[in-house]
Amino acid sequence: MSPWSIKRLSNAIENGAVIAYPTDTIWGFGCHPMLASSAIRILNIKHRPVNKGLILLSSRIEYCAPFIDPGLSQQQIELIRQENQHPVTWLVPAARNCPVWLRGEYPTVAVRITNHPFIKALCSEMRSPIISTSANRHRRAVIRNALQARRQFGGELNHIVTGFNRGTNHASEIKSLTTGDTIRTAQ
């Protein structure tokens, strides 16, 4: 995508757009993390309950600051930033005012930092993370490309990103930042 296209998409997301897009793992649905109506739209598209929470996907941990506990140690921050062989989503203590649609029923919020070129460009333009959740109906197969997104969800989305298919086609590993426990291995 050209810088102009990224800027246009960023503006659309900041104004409530819901998108399907490739990530560093599997295809996702996304929107601006502070827009409740957009996040609820995603949950409705997926048929997913709000109590499950959503992921914040970002190019920089600093963009996630409004949503995470400000008391994290430098060591914890470096752990979140660290590049791993496989993408890792961290369950991070949530800020007191972290929206319920992000954290669900949990005291944590899921955060993954990525170097994926599309995510880097979009987050840099928005100066914000983007919501990410697998692009599928609850408990159904995940879409793998823009064509599948258009066929299954075209009328429910504002935009489907093309290109940038550099993901692993596997969901990320999920780890607890406070305990180091692995909650889910890469699937």
C-alpha positions as CSV (number, residue, x, y, z in Angstrom):
1,M,0.0,0.0,0.0
2,S,1.2,3.5,-0.7
3,P,1.6,6.0,2.1
4,W,-1.5,7.8,0.8
5,S,-3.5,4.5,1.0
6,I,-2.2,3.9,4.5
7,K,-3.2,7.4,5.5
8,R,-6.7,7.0,4.0
9,L,-7.2,3.6,5.7
10,S,-5.9,5.1,9.0
11,N,-8.5,7.9,8.8
12,A,-11.3,5.4,8.0
13,I,-10.3,3.3,11.1
14,E,-10.2,6.4,13.3
15,N,-13.7,7.1,12.1
16,G,-15.1,3.7,12.9
17,A,-14.1,1.4,10.0
18,V,-13.8,-2.3,10.6
19,I,-11.3,-4.1,8.4
20,A,-10.0,-7.6,7.5
21,Y,-6.2,-7.7,7.2
22,P,-3.2,-10.0,7.1
23,T,-1.0,-10.0,10.2
24,D,2.2,-11.7,11.3
25,T,0.2,-14.8,12.1
26,I,-3.3,-15.3,10.7
27,W,-5.8,-12.9,9.1
28,G,-7.6,-10.7,11.5
29,F,-10.5,-8.3,11.9
30,G,-9.5,-4.9,13.2
31,C,-10.6,-1.5,14.3
32,H,-9.5,1.3,16.5
33,P,-9.2,0.1,20.1
34,M,-11.0,3.1,21.6
35,L,-14.1,2.9,19.5
36,A,-16.6,0.7,21.3
37,S,-19.1,0.6,18.5
38,S,-16.5,-0.8,16.1
39,A,-15.2,-3.3,18.6
40,I,-18.8,-4.5,19.2
41,R,-19.3,-4.8,15.5
42,I,-16.3,-7.1,15.3
43,L,-17.7,-9.2,18.1
44,N,-21.1,-9.4,16.4
45,I,-19.5,-10.4,13.1
46,K,-17.6,-13.2,14.9
47,H,-20.5,-14.2,17.1
48,R,-18.0,-13.9,20.0
49,P,-18.9,-12.8,23.5
50,V,-17.4,-9.6,24.9
51,N,-16.1,-11.4,28.0
52,K,-13.3,-13.1,25.9
53,G,-11.4,-9.9,25.1
54,L,-9.5,-8.9,22.0
55,I,-5.8,-8.5,21.1
56,L,-3.9,-5.2,20.7
57,L,-1.5,-5.5,17.8
58,S,1.1,-2.8,17.4
59,S,4.5,-1.9,16.0
60,R,5.5,-0.2,19.3
61,I,4.7,-0.9,22.9
62,E,4.4,2.9,23.5
63,Y,1.2,2.9,21.4
64,C,-0.3,0.4,23.9
65,A,0.5,2.6,27.0
66,P,-3.1,3.8,27.5
67,F,-4.3,0.2,27.9
68,I,-1.6,-1.4,30.0
69,D,-0.6,-1.0,33.7
70,P,1.9,1.9,33.9
71,G,3.8,0.0,36.6
72,L,5.4,-2.5,34.4
73,S,9.1,-3.0,34.9
74,Q,11.7,-2.2,32.2
75,Q,12.4,-6.0,32.1
76,Q,8.7,-6.7,31.4
77,I,8.6,-4.1,28.7
78,E,11.7,-5.5,27.0
79,L,10.1,-9.0,27.1
80,I,7.1,-7.7,25.3
81,R,9.3,-5.9,22.7
82,Q,11.6,-9.0,22.2
83,E,11.4,-10.6,18.8
84,N,10.8,-14.4,19.0
85,Q,11.1,-17.2,16.6
86,H,7.3,-17.4,16.6
87,P,5.0,-14.4,17.4
88,V,4.1,-14.2,21.0
89,T,1.0,-12.5,22.4
90,W,1.5,-11.4,26.0
91,L,-1.2,-11.2,28.6
92,V,-0.3,-7.9,30.3
93,P,-1.8,-6.4,33.4
94,A,-4.4,-3.9,32.1
95,A,-4.6,-0.2,33.0
96,R,-7.5,0.6,35.4
97,N,-9.5,2.3,32.6
98,C,-8.8,-0.3,29.9
99,P,-12.0,-0.8,28.0
100,V,-14.0,-4.0,28.7
101,W,-14.2,-5.0,25.1
102,L,-10.3,-5.3,25.1
103,R,-9.8,-7.1,28.3
104,G,-13.0,-9.0,28.6
105,E,-13.5,-10.5,32.0
106,Y,-9.8,-10.5,32.7
107,P,-7.5,-8.2,34.6
108,T,-5.1,-8.4,31.6
109,V,-5.0,-7.2,28.1
110,A,-3.5,-9.2,25.2
111,V,-0.6,-7.4,23.4
112,R,1.6,-8.4,20.5
113,I,4.3,-6.3,19.1
114,T,5.1,-7.0,15.4
115,N,7.4,-5.9,12.6
116,H,4.9,-6.8,9.9
117,P,5.2,-4.1,7.3
118,F,1.5,-3.3,7.0
119,I,0.9,-3.2,10.8
120,K,4.0,-1.0,11.2
121,A,2.8,1.5,8.6
122,L,-0.7,1.6,9.9
123,C,0.1,1.9,13.6
124,S,2.7,4.5,12.8
125,E,0.1,6.5,10.9
126,M,-2.5,6.1,13.6
127,R,0.0,6.4,16.5
128,S,-2.1,3.7,18.1
129,P,-2.4,-0.1,18.2
130,I,-5.1,-1.8,16.3
131,I,-7.5,-4.4,17.6
132,S,-6.8,-7.9,16.2
133,T,-8.8,-11.0,16.4
134,S,-8.9,-14.0,14.1
135,A,-11.0,-13.3,11.0
136,N,-13.7,-16.0,11.3
137,R,-17.0,-16.7,12.9
138,H,-16.6,-18.1,16.4
139,R,-15.2,-21.6,16.3
140,R,-15.1,-21.7,12.5
141,A,-12.0,-21.8,10.2
142,V,-10.0,-18.6,9.8
143,I,-9.9,-16.9,6.4
144,R,-6.5,-17.1,4.7
145,N,-6.7,-14.3,2.1
146,A,-8.6,-11.3,0.8
147,L,-10.7,-13.3,-1.6
148,Q,-12.0,-15.5,1.3
149,A,-12.6,-12.3,3.3
150,R,-14.7,-10.8,0.5
151,R,-16.7,-14.0,0.0
152,Q,-17.5,-14.6,3.7
153,F,-17.6,-11.1,5.2
154,G,-17.6,-8.5,2.3
155,G,-20.9,-7.0,3.2
156,E,-20.1,-6.7,6.9
157,L,-16.7,-5.0,6.6
158,N,-15.7,-1.5,5.5
159,H,-12.3,-2.5,4.0
160,I,-10.4,-5.7,3.1
161,V,-6.6,-5.1,2.9
162,T,-4.9,-6.8,0.0
163,G,-1.2,-7.8,-0.2
164,F,1.1,-8.2,2.7
165,N,0.5,-12.0,3.1
166,R,3.6,-12.7,5.1
167,G,1.9,-14.4,8.1
168,T,2.6,-17.9,9.4
169,N,-1.0,-19.1,9.0
170,H,-0.7,-20.2,12.7
171,A,-2.2,-18.4,15.7
172,S,0.4,-16.9,18.0
173,E,1.7,-18.3,21.2
174,I,0.0,-16.7,24.3
175,K,2.0,-16.1,27.5
176,S,1.4,-14.5,30.8
177,L,3.7,-11.6,31.4
178,T,3.5,-11.9,35.2
179,T,4.1,-15.7,35.5
180,G,5.8,-16.5,32.2
181,D,3.4,-19.4,31.8
182,T,2.4,-20.5,28.3
183,I,-1.4,-20.3,28.0
184,R,-1.5,-21.4,24.3
185,T,1.2,-22.8,22.1
186,A,1.4,-21.6,18.5
187,Q,-1.4,-23.3,16.5
